[in-house]
Amino acid sequence: MNTVTNKNKKERIIALSTAIESGSLIRVQRMLNTLHPAEIAHLLESSPLSQRKIAWELVQKKNKGRVLVELGEEVRASLIEEMNTVDVIEAVKYLEADDMADVLQSLPNTGIRETLEGMGQQARERVETVLGYDEDTAGGMMDTQAITIRSDVNIDVVLRYLRRQNNLPTHTDSLIVIDRYDYYLGTLSLATLLTSQPDDAVTDIMSPTHEAILATTTSHDVATLFEDRNLISAPVVNNNNQFIGRITIDDVVDVIRDEAEHSVMSMAGLNEEDDLFAPVLPSVKRRALWLGTNLATAFLAAWVVSQFTDTIESAVALAVLMGIVPSMGGIAGSQTLTLAIRGLAVGQLVKSNLLSLLNKELILGLINGILWAFIVFLIATFAFHNISIGIIIAIAMLLNLLIAPLAGVALPIILNKFKIDPALAGGVILTTITDVVGYAAVLGLATLGLPFLNQLFK
């Protein structure tokens, strides 16, 4: 099924590009406005800047708000920058409060203020409530629209109240039970509601054990809670336990997707919101820091090698083989680093089990070190007809494959303690460690032991 979906996406990108280049704008408009907003967003993000601007102008006004919500932050900001306040208000007026807040956060402060002033009072209050919380918290994710009921009424009253509603908020699987002061009391699932007797009291059949989520809870913890409890929606409360909104599964899916993209992109020093077709200059600025960091670490490794020039000149085989050791250490360390970062992300790696993971990874490193050191010893010895070189490379390999898992476990813990994203910085630091240790081990052992070994096996 994924293959078919990806194929369709590729065909749409090609069709859109071809239609724009041929000037068939009516065809482009027809194509765009028969798609789901998420599909339109994907096409816009997949289009070069010149084509994107044309396509965006052809998206119907009633669809623009939903499309903006589905776009990555950088692409969304670039499109909103070209819109005036009236257009922004028109685009977002049908959105839920959390989605409105997401779009408005792409505006400068003056733009946010002007847009809020142009809204109706009820819509403005709902959005301001969400904007009052960090976007990566439950309060920033929540929608303020929900069906609330009192605990001191019966089912017949609730059903008559629901029939007077034009529609229910999306993903409504339960009603929120509150008291007269908006204090959260529990939930009443629709399944329970529909299977109860009309004269049953809400207080007797509601679920008071359904805990609400505190508004300041991080989005990561919210996603974990939804995953662990298989939730479709969950109430959100403030510090006084007053109900202020709810989070639905569609918002949580976005968080999970963003975290997965963040993990992948961070390893290359990029952001998951980066525009694929962003202008060259901003892209150069973003990547320069990452490239400069890597250059600095490469010079550090080169400096280590430069301290052993005499050793390299006396044994040319070392120059050929020494790159193998840091390379193997880097791969082994990356495997452990990835496991440790994932363990931290999902809450599996804690202080009490850290030593167990470290012991396991060191044993793996020792076994792999002995295995591959023996293989490298055989290859180096037979390739260069020099058993001394084989022994030096083998010992260096073993040492580096023991250091690599140690660094792979320790780095995420240390970086996390200093509030540094391990996915972003861990790979660079790990590579530096395995390169420096690898080269130093090969050349240091060669400097100290090669004369003795050559004499021994003469």
Order of alpha helices (4+ residues) and beta strands (2+ residues): alpha-alpha-alpha-alpha-alpha-alpha-alpha-alpha-alpha-alpha-alpha-beta-alpha-beta-beta-alpha-alpha-beta-alpha-beta-beta-alpha-alpha-alpha-alpha-alpha-alpha-alpha-alpha
